[in-house]
């Protein structure tokens, strides 16, 4: 199987400037989201990812982010096996310097 595509938090920030409609999925827990998330991000907890596959378009590239990149990596591995185009954001929200809400 192909390795999971990755970008850094900084690269994601640059990509968002060019395309504000990117699909970003934040798979952290509710209490982590309460501390701030990327405004464009959709919140789907890692435990909910298997139940939300119908919500995700297979013809769209989805960027997954968590606190540091571990949980988002697991989400990417799972979804890539199902045929989704996924990218793990390495460094996660710990490295995010962009806008949060």
TIVO-779483 format. One line per 10 residues: number of its first residue (from 0); their letters; for each residue x negated, y negated, z of N, C-alpha, C. Coordinates in nm, 2 decimals, always signed. Each point is the difference from the previous one (the first is absolute). Example, Ala and Ser with C-alpha at 12.3 -4.5 7.8 and 13.67 -1.06 7.14 Angstrom:
TIVO-779483
0> AS> -1.32:+0.57:+0.78:+0.09:-0.12:+0.00:-0.09:-0.12:+0.00 ~ +0.04:-0.11:-0.07:-0.09:-0.11:+0.00:+0.08:-0.11:+0.08
***
This chain:
TIVO-779483
0> XXXXXXXXXX> -0.08:+0.12:+0.00:+0.08:-0.12:+0.00:-0.09:-0.13:+0.00 ~ +0.05:-0.10:-0.06:-0.07:-0.12:-0.01:-0.02:-0.07:+0.14 ~ -0.11:-0.07:+0.02:-0.01:-0.07:+0.13:+0.10:-0.11:+0.00 ~ +0.03:-0.04:+0.12:+0.10:-0.11:+0.02:-0.07:-0.13:-0.04 ~ +0.07:-0.08:-0.08:-0.05:-0.14:-0.03:+0.00:-0.08:+0.13 ~ -0.10:-0.09:+0.01:-0.01:-0.09:+0.11:-0.03:-0.14:-0.04 ~ +0.04:-0.09:+0.08:-0.04:-0.14:-0.01:-0.03:-0.05:+0.14 ~ -0.08:-0.11:+0.01:-0.02:-0.06:+0.13:+0.12:-0.10:+0.03 ~ +0.01:-0.04:+0.12:+0.10:-0.10:+0.04:-0.02:-0.13:-0.08 ~ -0.13:-0.03:-0.02:-0.03:-0.12:-0.08:+0.04:+0.01:-0.14
10> XXXXXXXXXX> -0.03:+0.12:-0.06:+0.04:+0.02:-0.14:+0.16:+0.00:-0.01 ~ +0.07:+0.05:+0.09:+0.14:-0.01:+0.00:+0.05:-0.14:+0.00 ~ -0.06:-0.08:+0.09:+0.03:-0.14:+0.01:-0.01:-0.07:-0.14 ~ -0.11:+0.03:-0.07:-0.03:-0.06:-0.13:+0.11:+0.05:-0.10 ~ +0.03:+0.13:+0.00:+0.10:+0.05:-0.09:+0.14:-0.06:+0.02 ~ +0.03:-0.03:+0.13:+0.13:-0.06:+0.03:+0.01:-0.14:-0.05 ~ -0.12:-0.07:-0.01:+0.00:-0.14:-0.05:+0.04:+0.00:-0.15 ~ -0.05:+0.11:-0.07:+0.03:+0.01:-0.14:+0.14:+0.05:-0.03 ~ +0.05:+0.09:+0.09:+0.13:+0.06:-0.01:+0.07:+0.01:+0.13 ~ +0.08:-0.10:+0.04:+0.07:+0.00:+0.13:+0.10:+0.11:+0.01
20> XXXXXXXXXX> +0.04:+0.07:-0.11:+0.10:+0.10:+0.01:-0.06:+0.15:+0.02 ~ -0.12:+0.01:+0.04:-0.06:+0.13:+0.02:+0.08:+0.08:+0.10 ~ +0.01:+0.13:-0.01:+0.06:+0.08:+0.10:-0.09:+0.03:+0.11 ~ +0.02:-0.05:+0.12:-0.09:+0.02:+0.11:+0.09:+0.07:+0.11 ~ -0.04:+0.12:+0.05:+0.07:+0.07:+0.10:-0.09:+0.00:+0.12 ~ +0.06:-0.05:+0.11:-0.07:-0.01:+0.13:+0.05:+0.12:+0.08 ~ -0.08:+0.10:+0.03:+0.05:+0.12:+0.07:-0.04:+0.00:+0.15 ~ -0.02:-0.11:+0.06:-0.02:-0.01:+0.14:+0.13:+0.02:+0.08 ~ -0.02:+0.01:+0.13:+0.12:+0.01:+0.09:+0.06:-0.13:+0.02 ~ +0.13:+0.00:+0.05:+0.07:-0.13:+0.02:-0.07:-0.10:+0.09
30> XXXXXXXXXX> -0.06:+0.05:+0.11:-0.07:-0.10:+0.09:-0.12:-0.06:-0.07 ~ -0.06:+0.07:-0.09:-0.11:-0.06:-0.07:+0.05:-0.10:-0.10 ~ +0.11:+0.03:-0.07:+0.06:-0.10:-0.10:+0.03:-0.13:+0.07 ~ +0.05:+0.01:+0.13:+0.04:-0.11:+0.08:-0.12:-0.10:+0.01 ~ -0.12:+0.05:-0.01:-0.12:-0.09:+0.02:-0.03:-0.07:-0.13 ~ +0.08:+0.03:-0.11:-0.02:-0.07:-0.13:-0.03:+0.10:-0.11 ~ +0.07:-0.03:-0.11:-0.02:+0.08:-0.12:-0.02:-0.09:-0.12 ~ -0.05:+0.05:-0.11:-0.01:-0.07:-0.13:+0.14:-0.03:-0.04 ~ +0.03:-0.13:-0.04:+0.14:-0.04:-0.03:+0.07:+0.09:-0.11 ~ -0.08:+0.04:-0.10:+0.06:+0.08:-0.11:+0.02:+0.15:+0.03
40> XXXXXXXXXX> -0.06:+0.04:+0.12:+0.00:+0.14:+0.03:+0.13:+0.05:+0.04 ~ +0.03:+0.13:-0.04:+0.12:+0.07:+0.05:-0.05:+0.09:+0.11 ~ +0.08:+0.00:+0.11:-0.04:+0.09:+0.12:+0.06:+0.14:-0.01 ~ -0.08:+0.10:-0.02:+0.05:+0.14:+0.01:-0.10:+0.07:+0.09 ~ +0.04:+0.04:+0.12:-0.09:+0.07:+0.09:-0.05:+0.12:-0.06 ~ -0.13:+0.04:+0.03:-0.06:+0.12:-0.06:+0.10:+0.12:+0.02 ~ +0.06:+0.02:+0.11:+0.09:+0.11:+0.03:+0.12:+0.00:-0.09 ~ +0.03:-0.12:-0.06:+0.12:-0.01:-0.08:-0.03:+0.02:-0.15 ~ -0.13:+0.00:-0.04:-0.04:+0.00:-0.14:+0.07:+0.12:-0.07 ~ +0.00:+0.12:+0.05:+0.06:+0.11:-0.07:+0.15:-0.02:-0.03
50> XXXXXXXXXX> +0.06:-0.07:+0.09:+0.15:-0.03:-0.02:+0.03:-0.11:-0.10 ~ -0.10:-0.08:-0.04:+0.02:-0.12:-0.08:-0.05:+0.01:-0.14 ~ -0.03:+0.12:-0.05:-0.06:+0.01:-0.13:+0.10:-0.04:-0.11 ~ +0.13:+0.01:+0.02:+0.10:-0.05:-0.10:-0.01:-0.15:-0.01 ~ -0.04:-0.07:+0.10:-0.01:-0.15:+0.00:-0.12:-0.05:-0.09 ~ -0.10:+0.09:-0.02:-0.12:-0.04:-0.06:+0.00:+0.03:-0.15 ~ -0.02:-0.09:-0.09:+0.00:+0.02:-0.14:-0.13:+0.07:-0.04 ~ +0.01:+0.11:-0.08:-0.11:+0.08:-0.04:-0.09:-0.08:-0.10 ~ +0.06:-0.10:-0.07:-0.07:-0.07:-0.11:-0.06:-0.13:+0.06 ~ -0.01:-0.01:+0.13:-0.05:-0.12:+0.07:-0.12:+0.04:+0.08
60> XXXXXXXXXX> -0.11:-0.08:+0.00:-0.11:+0.02:+0.09:+0.03:-0.05:+0.14 ~ -0.01:+0.08:+0.10:+0.03:-0.03:+0.14:-0.13:-0.01:+0.08 ~ -0.01:-0.11:+0.07:-0.12:-0.02:+0.08:+0.04:+0.02:+0.15 ~ -0.06:+0.10:+0.06:+0.03:+0.04:+0.14:-0.10:-0.06:+0.10 ~ +0.05:-0.07:+0.10:-0.08:-0.06:+0.10:+0.04:+0.04:+0.14 ~ -0.09:+0.02:+0.10:+0.03:+0.02:+0.14:-0.09:-0.08:+0.08 ~ -0.04:+0.04:+0.12:-0.09:-0.08:+0.08:-0.14:+0.00:-0.06 ~ -0.05:+0.12:-0.03:-0.14:+0.01:-0.04:-0.02:+0.08:-0.13 ~ +0.10:+0.07:-0.05:-0.02:+0.08:-0.12:+0.03:+0.15:+0.01 ~ +0.00:+0.05:+0.13:+0.02:+0.14:+0.02:+0.14:+0.05:-0.03
70> XXXXXXXXXX> +0.10:-0.06:+0.06:+0.14:+0.04:-0.03:+0.04:-0.02:-0.14 ~ -0.04:-0.12:-0.05:+0.04:-0.03:-0.14:-0.07:+0.10:-0.10 ~ -0.12:+0.05:+0.04:-0.07:+0.10:-0.08:+0.08:+0.13:+0.00 ~ +0.06:+0.04:+0.11:+0.08:+0.12:+0.01:+0.13:-0.02:-0.08 ~ +0.06:-0.11:+0.00:+0.12:-0.03:-0.08:-0.04:+0.01:-0.15 ~ -0.11:-0.05:-0.04:-0.04:+0.00:-0.14:-0.03:+0.15:-0.04 ~ -0.06:+0.08:+0.08:-0.03:+0.14:-0.03:+0.13:+0.07:-0.03 ~ +0.10:-0.02:+0.09:+0.13:+0.07:-0.01:+0.07:-0.04:-0.13 ~ +0.01:-0.13:-0.02:+0.07:-0.05:-0.12:-0.07:+0.02:-0.13 ~ -0.13:+0.00:+0.00:-0.07:+0.03:-0.12:+0.03:+0.15:-0.05
80> XXXXXXXXXX> +0.01:+0.09:+0.10:+0.03:+0.14:-0.04:+0.14:+0.01:-0.06 ~ +0.09:-0.10:+0.03:+0.13:+0.00:-0.06:+0.01:-0.08:-0.13 ~ -0.12:-0.05:-0.04:+0.00:-0.07:-0.13:+0.01:-0.15:+0.00 ~ -0.01:-0.06:+0.12:+0.01:-0.14:+0.01:-0.14:-0.07:-0.02 ~ +0.00:-0.12:-0.05:-0.12:-0.08:-0.03:-0.02:-0.08:+0.13 ~ -0.10:+0.04:+0.08:-0.02:-0.06:+0.13:-0.14:-0.05:+0.02 ~ -0.02:-0.10:+0.08:-0.13:-0.06:+0.03:-0.01:-0.02:+0.15 ~ -0.11:+0.05:+0.07:-0.02:-0.02:+0.14:-0.08:-0.13:+0.02 ~ +0.05:-0.08:+0.09:-0.07:-0.13:+0.04:-0.09:+0.03:+0.11 ~ -0.13:+0.01:-0.03:-0.11:+0.03:+0.10:-0.02:-0.12:+0.09
90> XXXXXXXXXX> -0.01:+0.02:+0.13:-0.02:-0.11:+0.09:+0.13:-0.05:+0.06 ~ +0.11:+0.03:-0.08:+0.13:-0.03:+0.05:+0.02:-0.14:+0.05 ~ +0.10:-0.01:+0.09:+0.03:-0.13:+0.06:-0.11:-0.06:+0.09 ~ -0.09:+0.09:+0.05:-0.11:-0.05:+0.08:-0.09:-0.10:-0.08 ~ -0.01:+0.03:-0.13:-0.08:-0.08:-0.09:+0.08:-0.11:-0.08 ~ +0.13:+0.01:+0.01:+0.09:-0.10:-0.08:-0.02:-0.14:+0.05 ~ -0.04:-0.09:-0.09:-0.02:-0.14:+0.03:+0.11:-0.09:-0.06 ~ +0.09:+0.06:-0.08:+0.10:-0.07:-0.07:+0.12:-0.04:+0.09 ~ +0.10:-0.05:-0.06:+0.12:-0.04:+0.07:+0.07:+0.12:+0.07 ~ +0.06:-0.03:+0.12:+0.08:+0.10:+0.06:+0.13:-0.07:+0.05
100> X> +0.10:+0.09:+0.02:+0.13:-0.06:+0.06:+0.04:+0.08:+0.12
***
